[in-house]
Amino acid sequence: MNDVATQHNGFETVFRDSKDGLAIFKDGYFVDCNQSMVELVGGRSKADFLGLTPFDFSPEFQPDGQRSIDKGMQLIERCYNEGSMRFEWMHTKFNQERFWCEVIITKMTLNGEIVIHANWRDISEKKQLEIELAQQKETFETLFNESLDSLSVFDGTQYIDCNKAFVEMFGFAAKEDVIGIHPELVSPEYQPDGRTSKEAAQDVIHAVLQQDRKQRFEWVHKKIDGTEFWTEVILSKVTLNGVDAIYAVIRDISEKKNLEFKLAQQKQTFEALFNESKDGLTIYDGTRYLDCNKAFAKMMGVASKEQIIGLGPLDISPEFQADGRTSVINSAELNREIVENGKARFEWLHQKVDGTPVWTEIIVTTIVLNGEKVFFSTTRDITEKKALEFKIAEQKLTFETLFNESEDGLTFYDGEQYIDCNKAFMKLMGFTSKEQVIGLNPLLLSPQYQPNGCTTEALYAQCRADLYSKGSARCEWLHKKVDGTEFWTEVIIGLLSLNGRKVVYSITRDINDKKALELQIVKQNGELNQSNEILADTIAHLQQTQDKLVESEKMASLGSLVAGVAHEINTPIGVGVMGMSQLMDESKVIRQHYDAGALTEGEFEDYLNSTNELSEIVKKNLDRTAHLVRGFKQIAVDQMSEDEREINLKDYLNEVLFSLGSITRKANVMVQLDCPKDLNVVTNPGLLSQVLTNLIVNSVNHGFSDRPAGRIAMVIREQGETAFSLNYQDDGKGISPANLPKIFDPFFTTNRAEGGTGLGLNVTYNIITNALGGSIECHSKEGEGVEFIIGFNVKQRV
């Protein structure tokens, strides 16, 4: 019994004092353990450990992939069968930290019961070393044999081994060519830092072999053909067969170095661009400006960047942006957009330090600077652009107002249907809403035939052809309202660009009253012809001239000319009509007295005297009218005709100036023409007449509108066989810089309140550039008159 007690006490002592973790396992649970076991699993006392199972201190899976509980139960069962088991096991502590143990479990009898005695020894460090050694061995072999990097082993005197990548990198034919040579044979004499390769190599070799320090550095190597290239080298000390050696990993970093050089150049270029850019450039960390260039400082009205750095964008912004919202709210939204998308582009209203507003366009991108994300912004001053936008918006509003409120019917047509119209057009045609017009074809608002007998469709095609060949067209047209009523209109059509596409615009004016007046004049002229056969030829001639004048009124450029003609011939025609009316009345009275037998000799003598006086008055006024009409006749015929004929340029242009005499005399304008006498050409003279008329009328209406007198000078010179130039100048009030680029645009006028349509110079431009195959430029300064430089072509010289 004493021996048993002694043995028992000895077991308890070993159990208690063992450095290994010991525990008793019974019926699936730990029933006892020593303090070493408690400390091994990270507990505080036995109470933390007892009552748990081995699997409470095991991960779900062991490193070999088996479930801990499955593998553990197999080992426990084998222990019961075989008496003991020794194995390595991955355990976990209370805090789930894993550790390796060498486990010995032994079946034993304790107090008459079969239990398992467990001995756990922490071998984590040993396992870690084993794993690292295995990994190093596998890694070294793989790297050395298959690595794309150049690998070699150097014993301090010569290379003793290398891989294929090393052979290829330096241009050797085989490994045998490398083994036995010194590293200095694959390096140039000097390294970029100025040291010799030999000197620099000795330093790193000493550090590796003597100081046992791994070295990592960049090195310029040399291939066997002399080509130098950059490498990254890692040197480590290794022991091979008891001898210290150097293991070298060499990687070609030529591309990387090239990129570094390029990056350095880019950095230098960026800094130059940043500092010298005309756009304002800033770097912003989300709160304040970290840097800015001179252009940004100047844009914000400060003398140096130091006055900007440290400020935030809101410090140089007004309280409210143009949309009415505060700068704070808009800035917060933009910051979110930049963070989410990495970039943003927007317009922003800044404010200089003196309070002056500055419109800017800003492009912000996210970049990494010194390892931190910052915002790089390009700021461009667009104050002038915004001013133009506002002006264009005002002009658009003005145009829309003029379009909608014009007394003439205005439409836009895309070649197939109406796409817009104004109220006047709806009223003219009898529509109640714009929606009834949009989508209609213009042919549906005309009768099938026009008064000249041609179909509406045929005449429409002809007008369209004229439009595209000349740029504009003007005609009288018989329209039809929605209730079927037919009425006469005067229509002007032209081309313009609307929202990026070419459309046809039309101006439609009701001329029913005018046409009725024309018919009345024709009727009255017929009565005059019947009343006095002596004046038949003269009246017929007057009728023809009158018809020509009516037809010439169809051309936009003759509007002012017709007004002058009407003023000139109104008085003699009126006197003639009044004289003939009185003659007819007196003849009627004499006839009545004669038929009644009551005619006296005195009455007949008075009648003869009165007839003689009235005839003289009528003849004198009709002769005056005929003389005036002859002066305008050829001009009117030319403008109504598209025929080409031979003219002398100087004589013809003088005729045009004579026909415009009433306009220029009224405005007290002197016109001078400088043209060689021998320029005989074949051309369409009506086109030249239109151009000259439009320019002179434009000068009178605009250039001399507020001046008591003016002067116009025209110079014609030949530029080639069929090419000529016309230099037209007036000394009027000129054109403002803002309006000068728009003078050839359709509908652009500064005289709309006085009835201007804005089509005169547009028609002139189209005639010159299309029909006459030439060009036109305008130069002007306010207060210094205007100059048109025109080039045009004729068909041939005579």
C-alpha positions, 0 to 999 in steps of 0.5 A: 500500500505504501508503494501504491500511495507513493506512486499515486503521490508521484503522479499527482506531483508530475501532473501538477507541476508538468510544463506540458498541458495535462488533462483527464478525459472521461466520457467525452469531457475533461474532468481534470487538468493541470495549471499548464493546460489552463494557461495553454488554452488562455484560461484563468482557472480549472473551472474554465476548462473542466466540463469542455471537450477537446473539440471546444478547443479545436477549429472546425477543420484541421489543416488537412481538410478533415473536420476536427470532430470526425478526425478526433473521434477516430483518434480517441477510438484508436486510443481505446483500442491501441492504448495510446496515440501520438499525433500533431493537432491544431488547437484553439484558445478561448480567444480563438487564437490557433496553436499547434500541439503535439498530443499524446493520449493514453488509456489508463485506469484511474480510481477503477475507471477507464479514462484517457490521459492527454498530454498537450505540448505547444509546438507552434514555433516548431511547426512555423519553422517547418512550414517556413522551411518547406515554403522556402525550399519550394519557393526557392526551387520554383523561383530559381528554376522557373522564375522570370527574374534572373537568379544567381548564386555567387560565392564571393569570387565567381558565379557558381549557379544561375537560372535560364532567365539570367542567361537570357537577360545577359545574352549568354548562350548557356549557363556554362558561359556564366559559371566561373565569371565575376559579376563585374563582367556584367556591369559597366565601369561606372554606376550612375552615382559616379562610383565605379561598379567594382567599388559599389559592388564591394560595399553591398557584398560586404554588407551581405556577407559580413553584416548579414544584411539583405540588400535591395538596390537598383543597378545598371548592368551590361549585356555581353554585347555592351548594352546597358540596362537598369535592374533591381537587385536583391542580395541575400546571404545563404549557406550552401554545403557549409559555405556562405554565398550570395543569392541574387535576384535580378529584375529588368526595370528598364521600362520602369526607369523609363517611366520614372524618367518620363514621370519626372519629365511629366512632373516638370512639364505639369509644373510648367503648364500649371504655373504658366497656363492661361486657365486658372488651375487649383488644387483643393483638398475639399476644404481649402485651396492647397495651391493655384497658378498665377492665372487663377490668382489674377482671375480672382483679382489678387497679386499672388497665390499666397492670397488664395492658398488657405481660402475655400471656393466659397470665400471667393463666391457670392452668396447666391448663384445665378439660379437663385440658390445659395453658393453653399447648397450648390457647392455641397451638391457639386462636391458629392458629384465629384466624390461619386464620379471622380470628376465634374464639369460646370459653370460657376459664378465667382467673385473677385476680392473687390466684389466684381462677379466673374463667370467661370467654367470649371472642370474638376478631376480627382487625383492622388497627390503625395498619397492623398486624394485631392481635387484638381480644377481648371477654371476658365473665365467665360464672362464674355461668353455668358454676356453673349449668351444673355444677349442671344437669349434676349435676341431670341426673346425679341425674335419670338416676340416679333414672330408672335406679334407680327402683323404679317403671317409668319411660318416655318416649313421643313419641306414637308409640313409647317413646323411653326406659325404665328397668330397673324398667320392663324388669323389670316387663314381662319385657324383657331389654334396653332395645332391646326396648322402644324403638320399641314402641307402648304399646298392644302391652303391654296386652290388647285389653280392659280389665276394665271392658269397654272396648277398651284403644285407646278408654281410651288415647285418653281418657287421652291427651285428659285428659293434654293438657287437664289436663296430667297424668292418673292411672289404674289399668291392666291391662298385659300382660307379654311372656309374656302374663301380665296384671297390674294397674298404677297409671300416672301420666302427664304432659307435659314438654319433652325436648331441645326437644320435648314428650314424655309421661312415665309412672310405672308401679307394680305394684299386683297385690297391692293389687288382690288385697287389695281383692278379699279385702276385698270377699269378706270384706264379702260374708261379713259381709253373709250372716252378719247381715242386720240389718247388711246396709244398714250394711255395703252403705253401708260397701262403697260408701264403701270403693269410693269411697275406693279410687277416690279413691286414683287421684288423686295429690292424695288419696294423703295423704288416703287414708292419714289416712282409713285410719288413722282408720277402721282401728280401728273396722273392725277391732273390727267385723270381729273382733266379727262373726267371734266372733259367727259362731264362737259361733253355729256352736257353739250350732248344733252343740249344738242339732242334737245336742240337747246345748244347755243352758239356761246355754249358751243364756243365755251365748250371748244375753248374748254376742250382745247385747254383741258386737252393741253393740260392732259397732254402736258401731264401725260408727256411728263408721265411718259418721260418719267416712266421711260426712266424707270422702265428698263430697270423694272423690266430687268428686275422682273426678268431673269434673261441675260443681255448685253449692257455697258456697266457704267451706263446701266448703273447710271440708269439705276442711280437715276431711277433712285433719284427720288430717294437720294434727293429726298435724303439729300444724299450725293452718289458718285460712281467711278466706273470705266466706260468700256466695260461691256458685258453679258449678264443679268442686269436685274440682279445688279440693279437689286444689289445696288438698290438694296445697298443705297436704300439701306444707307438712306434708311440706316446710315443717314437716318438721323443726318441732314445729308450724306455721301455714297461712293462706288468704284467698279474695277475689273479683276479678270476676264469675267470677274469684277469688284465693287467697292461701296462706301458711305459716310453714315453712322456705321454699324456697331461691333455687336451688330456687324457679324449679323447684318446678313442674317435673315430678319436681323434689323435695327429698324423694325419699329419703322417697318424694317424686315431685316431681309434687304442685306440677306437678299443682297448676300444671296444674289451675290454669293449664289446668282452672281457667284461672288463674295461680299464683306462688310467693314464698319466702325460706329461713326465712320460709315460703312464699306462693302467689298463685293466681288461678282462675275458676268457671263462674258465680255463683249 
